[in-house]
């Protein structure tokens, strides 16, 4: 695949007489792709059945005549006001029973059948009209953004009852699976089952987890309808643009329906409220973004896309408008972020947006152009990348030596039963990923049902709370070093404690006899340095102890190629643990400077300086916000 650049454009926001000039400037800049249409439903259908597609037809013609390829977004993230009049019960409802009202976007409930049919209808009409003229598609926009996946509406309640009836077939089976004999919670009809909100104290955790699975399935069902509508008229690849640290639905399930996974990368916007960085690191990286957060999602969405196909559909090109604070990027960061994505295998990086909007909610969100059409700071950096990729046009793909499992269902399970403040599955996996990257290791993120682990030297599944049968078979068959825990395979699919007690891994003599969670301000020491925090398991084992606490009690054990980690290590302990495992796997871990990250793509090694000062590394002087590459 070739490396390409793109942008997001809103012809409905601008006078038609400037479209052609915009298209020519895009092409002259070196852009290939333009995404349009994803928020335009009120202009495409201003009243029910009043289809106004001619302006979109002219916009597509203008863009393609300039040599650009169009990604057409379905407009279903922004249903127009008349839709609510037609379907007054289509609104999502929050956990407190309040409707998510009209006046911004993403105000629909995924379970509402009427709105799903409307979404299928408008998508089918667009595909019928433009299916042979556009080069790619995007379904909806940012599923889950603004906490809009989970809905407690009447439509969701009815659909959930039906989902449960199909899964369990009888309330007796459901009562057994959920353990409803506890607190006399047994049901005699599926119609008696409410949604798990507004209860006196916490609902049954099995009830919550099934509701989360149902909710994820509703997103996949909604998306599949649009995919079906498009495929009836178009052979162009289909994508969806996911978000950073949005885990309310299973992206792997949705990704299997389409060819390309894309995501919206806002390094500075995410730093303060999604990364989990310390205040010191938030200050240090305020104009660069966290060194690992974008890379984590690049690797995640490479796994979500079919055959590793993925894009950045929205790349931050300057200050945004929606974060707790919105600084400008360090000079060079737009180029830097683009090359970071390419190093992780992106086919396209598209900048959001072409021209900054002078009205409505995103007025202070920078684009490649200012509102007066003057070039903004990111324009020149995009032009520099466009010139550079002429000398390196192709995306290299190579299997990394390290595999890291990410499991959306485990995130839901940890949220349902965290057992302590701060115990978060995403954060545990992300800190493990950071530790691997700080050793200079390239990582493939893999889904939890991976059944073939051939080619990997080190495999990690921290916190994967219920291991799938294919994955258990795969780790039994591998000679790679495998690290499990903490909390790996700790629960059944219904969030019960299994017997025999976890982790119950063949070839690993470990039994978890007790768990405890620590106060966030009360870590405790490993005997060899560093601390463990938040989560600790007491284990009974005959395996070799390789990490212990200050009293000599086991915290990590190893048998053959399997290791089990019974606590959540801080960065110091994490680096020791991962270094030992990497060496045992035959890898060459490095002690990288704080701000340096490397990525090997097969033939090429990229080195990135995420810091605000130049750094000497590997014989090169890498400037602040700098990237170099050379043969691996």
LUMDO-16656 format. One record per residue (C-alpha): residue in one letter; x, y, z. Coordinates in steps of 0.1 Angstrom, whole numbers, plus 2048, in hexadecimal, padded with zeros to 3 digits. Layout:
AXYZ;...
! end
This chain:
X800800800;X80B8237F9;X80F83E813;X7F685A80C;X7E887981D;X7C588781F;X7AE8A0830;X78B8A483C;X7768BD829;X7538CB82E;X7468DA80D;X7258E181D;X7378FA834;X74590F818;X7399227F9;X73890C7DA;X74D9247C7;X76C91C7DC;X76A8F67D9;X77F8F47BA;X79A90A7C8;X79A8F57E8;X79D8D57D4;X7BA8E27BF;X7CC8ED7DF;X7C78CB7EE;X7D68BA7D0;X7F38D37CD;X7FB8CC7F2;X7FF8A77EA;X7DF89A7F9;X7CF87B7EA;X7AF8767FF;X79288C80A;X778881823;X756892820;X73288F829;X73287F84C;X71F89C85C;X7098A883F;X6E8896844;X6D48B7848;X6E18C3827;X6DC8A1816;X6B989D822;X6AB8BE831;X6898AE835;X67D88A835;X68187C812;X68D89D804;X6AE8917F6;X6C78AC7EC;X6E48997DE;X6ED8B07C1;X7058C67D6;X7188A77E2;X71989B7BE;X7298BB7B4;X7418BA7D1;X74D8977C8;X7518A17A4;X7668C07AE;X77D8AC7C5;X78288E7AD;X7888A6790;X7A58B47A3;X7B48907A6;X7A888A7CA;X79886A7D7;X77986E7EC;X77085C80C;X74B860811;X73E85E834;X71B85483D;X70A870850;X6FB85C86C;X70E86B889;X6FA88B884;X6D588387E;X6C28A3875;X6A88B388C;X68B8A6877;X697882880;X68F8888A4;X66D89489C;X667875888;X67785E8A2;X6738708C4;X67F8518D7;X69F84D8C3;X6B58608DD;X6CF84E8F1;X6C984E917;X6E4852931;X6E983D950;X6D4855965;X6B785294D;X6BC87393B;X6B8876915;X6D6881901;X6C689E8EF;X6C88AD8CD;X6E08CB8C9;X7028BC8C1;X7088998B3;X7078738BA;X6E68768CB;X6D78558BF;X6D38348D0;X6E38178BD;X6C58018C7;X6AA8168B8;X69D80289A;X68D820889;X6AE834889;X6C181587E;X6AA812860;X6AE837858;X6D3833859;X6D2815842;X6BB82982A;X6D1848827;X6F0832823;X6E081D808;X6D583D7F5;X6F884B7F7;X70882B7EC;X6EF8277CF;X6F784B7C3;X71C84D7CA;X7288297CE;X73C8287AD;X74A84B7B1;X75B84B7D3;X77B8387DC;X77382F800;X75883281B;X75583A83F;X73882E854;X72A84886C;X74485A881;X7568518A1;X7408378B1;X74183C8D6;X74D8608D7;X73D8758F2;X734855906;X71884D8ED;X71C8278EA;X70981C909;X6E482690A;X6CA81F925;X6AC82690E;X68C81290A;X6988078E8;X6B87F98F8;X6A47E8914;X68E7D68FB;X6AB7CC8E5;X6C07C0903;X6A47A990E;X6A279A8EC;X6C87968EB;X6C778490D;X6AB76D901;X6BF7648E3;X6DF75E8F7;X6D074A914;X6B073C906;X6A1739929;X6A174E948;X6AC72F95C;X6CC72F947;X6D175494C;X6CB752972;X6E5736975;X6FF74995F;X6FA76A972;X6F875A995;X6D676B99B;X6CF7569BA;X6E57709CB;X6CF78C9DA;X6B077B9CB;X6B57899A9;X6A676D995;X68F773977;X67375F969;X66F773948;X687786933;X66E7A3933;X6767A7958;X69B7B0952;X6A37D5953;X6C27E7948;X6DD7E8962;X6DA80C96D;X6C881F98A;X6CB8019A1;X6CE8079C7;X6F27FA9C7;X7077E99AD;X6F57D2994;X6FF7AE98F;X7217B097D;X716795964;X6F87AA95C;X70E7C8955;X7277B5940;X70C7A592A;X6FD7C8926;X71F7D491A;X7227B7902;X7007BF8F5;X7087E38F1;X7277DB8DD;X7137C38C7;X6FA7DF8C0;X7167F58B2;X7227D989C;X6FE7D2890;X6F97F7888;X71A7F9875;X7127D9862;X6F27E8854;X706804845;X7207ED837;X7057D8827;X6F57F6817;X716802809;X7217E07FC;X7017DC7E8;X70D7F97D1;X7337FE7D6;X7537EA7D6;X7678067E7;X7777FE808;X763807828;X771815848;X767824869;X77A83E87D;X7808328A1;X78C8478BE;X7A88468D8;X7A08338F8;X77B82D8EE;X77580A8FA;X74F8078FE;X74B7F08DF;X7617D68D0;X7747E58B4;X7807C48A7;X75C7B98A2;X7547D888E;X7757D787C;X76E7B486E;X7517C385A;X7677DB846;X7887DD834;X7997FB844;X79B806869;X7A182B86E;X7A484088D;X7A5865897;X7C686F8A6;X7C788D8BD;X7E888A8D1;X7E58AB8E4;X7BF8A88E9;X7C38858F8;X7E188D90F;X7CF89A92E;X7B0885930;X7B686491F;X7DB85A922;X7DE858948;X7FF86B947;X80E87A967;X80B8A096B;X8318A2964;X82D88F943;X80F8A4939;X8248C393C;X8428B392B;X82D8A690D;X8148C390C;X81D8CC8E8;X8278AA8DC;X80F8908EA;X8168718FD;X83285C8ED;X81D83C8EC;X7F88448EB;X7F684B8C6;X80D82D8BE;X7F78168D4;X7D981F8BF;X7EC81C89E;X7F57F98A8;X7D27F18B5;X7C17FD895;X7DA7EB87F;X7CB7CB890;X7A77D788C;X7AB7DD867;X7A97C084F;X7CB7B4844;X7DA7D0859;X7CB7EC845;X7C680C859;X7C7832855;X7C685186B;X7A686185F;X7AA880875;X7CD88C87E;X7D08AB895;X7E18C7881;X7E28E289C;X7CF8EB8BC;X7AE8DB8C2;X7908E98D4;X7828CE8EB;X79E8C3903;X7A38D0926;X7BE8E6918;X7C78EB8F3;X7EB8F58EC;X7FB8F78CA;X8118DA8BF;X8378DF8C0;X8438E989D;X8498C9889;X82F8B489C;X8168B1880;X8318A286A;X83D88D887;X81A87E88E;X815877869;X836863867;X82E851887;X80E844878;X82083A858;X83B82886D;X81F81387C;X81080A85A;X7F7825852;X7EC82782E;X7DE84A831;X7E086784A;X7C4880845;X7C58A2857;X7A68AF869;X79D8C685A;X7A48D9839;X7978FB845;X790906869;X76B90C86E;X762930879;X741925888;X73090C8A0;X7418F48B9;X7648F08A9;X76E9148A1;X78F9118B4;X7988EF8A4;X7B58F688C;X7B58EA868;X7CF8EA84D;X7C190C843;X7B5928859;X791934856;X79D94F83D;X7AD933827;X7D193E831;X7E8920837;X7EA91685B;X80990886B;X8018E4864;X7FE8EA83E;X8238ED839;X82A8CE84D;X8118BA839;X8228C7819;X8448BC827;X83689882D;X82689880A;X84889F7FC;X85A886812;X84486880A;X84D86B7E6;X86E85B7F0;X85D841807;X83B83B7F7;X833818804;X82680C826;X83C7F0833;X82C7D5848;X83E7BC85D;X8347A787B;X8417B589C;X85479E8B4;X83C7A68D0;X8167A08D2;X8007B18EC;X7DC7A78F0;X7C17C28F3;X79E7B68FC;X7807CD8FD;X76C7B4911;X7877B592C;X7837DB92E;X75E7D7934;X7657BC94E;X77E7D2961;X7667EF960;X74A7D996D;X7607CB98A;X77E7E298E;X7827D79B3;X7957F79BA;X79981B9AF;X7B081F991;X7AE7FA986;X7A97FF961;X7B17E4946;X7BA7FD92B;X7D380E942;X7E37ED94B;X7E77E3926;X7F380691C;X80D807938;X81A7E592B;X81B7F2908;X82E811914;X8477FA926;X84D7E6906;X8528068F1;X86A81490A;X8807F5903;X8807FD8DE;X8697E08D5;X84F7E18B9;X82D7D38C3;X80F7C38B2;X7EF7C78C5;X7DA7A88BF;X7B579F8C6;X7AD7888E2;X7A176C8CC;X7C17698B8;X7C87448B2;X7E97468A0;X8077558B2;X82274A89A;X83E762895;X83C7738B6;X8587708D0;X8467818ED;X8217808F4;X80F793910;X7EB79291C;X7EA7A893B;X7C77AA94B;X7B5796930;X79B78B948;X78C76D934;X7A475D91B;X79474F8FC;X79872B8F2;X7AB7348D2;X7C47498E5;X7C972E900;X7CF7158E4;X7E772D8D3;X7FC7338F3;X7FE70E8FA;X80D7098D7;X8267268D7;X84A7258E2;X84A74B8E7;X84D75A909;X82A760917;X822778933;X7FF776943;X7F078A95F;X7E779B974;X7C2791973;X7C777C953;X7AC76194F;X79E76B972;X77976896A;X760754956;X74D765939;X73276E953;X74B77E96B;X74A761984;X769753994;X771732983;X77A712993;X796706991;X7A172899C;X7B373F983;X7C774396F;X7C371E967;X7DD71D94B;X7EB6FC940;X8106F9948;X80F715962;X80B70A986;X7FB72A994;X7DC72E9A9;X7CF7509B3;X7C474C9D7;X7BB7709DF;X7BA7929CE;X7BE7B59DE;X7BE7D89D0;X7D47F39DE;X7CD8189E3;X7DB82C9C5;X7F283E9DE;X7FF81E9EE;X81580A9D7;X82A7EE9E6;X84D7E39DC;X85B7C79C7;X8797B89D8;X8907C09BA;X8847E49B6;X8667F79AA;X8437F49B8;X8227E39B1;X8027F79B2;X7DC7F49B2;X7D97CE9AC;X7E97B19BE;X7E278C9BE;X7ED7729D8;X7F87539C5;X7FF72F9CE;X81A7219B6;X8357079B0;X84371B993;X86472E995;X8607509A7;X87076C993;X86178A9A4;X85778D9C9;X84B7A79E1;X85F7B49FF;X854796A14;X85F77D9FA;X83C7759EE;X83976D9C9;X82F7899B1;X83A778990;X842754988;X84E74196A;X84A71E95D;X85A71593B;X850732923;X83273D939;X834759953;X818766969;X819789978;X80478C997;X8067B299C;X8047D2989;X8287DF986;X832804986;X84980F969;X86A80597B;X85E7E2982;X84D7E0960;X86E7E794E;X8817CC961;X8657B395A;X8637BA935;X8887BC930;X88D799940;X87178C92A;X87E79C90A;X8A178D910;X89276B917;X87F76F8F5;X8A07758E3;X89879A8DD;X8B07B88E2;X89F7D08FA;X8AE7F38FC;X8AE80E917;X8A082A902;X8A284E90D;X88185B91B;X87586C8FC;X8818548E1;X86C8398D1;X8758238B4;X86080F89C;X86D7F3886;X8597EC866;X86E7D1856;X8867E4840;X886805852;X88B811876;X87B831880;X88684589F;X8708608AE;X87987B8C7;X85A8838DA;X86C89D8F0;X86E8C38EE;X8948C28EB;X8AD8B28D1;X8BB8908DB;X8DA87D8CF;X8CF8598C8;X8DD83D8B3;X8F78538A4;X8DE86D899;X8D48908A6;X8AE88E8A7;X89E8B08AB;X8818B78C1;X8618A98B1;X879898899;X879877887;X894864875;X894843862;X8AE82C855;X8B280884A;X8AA7F0866;
! end
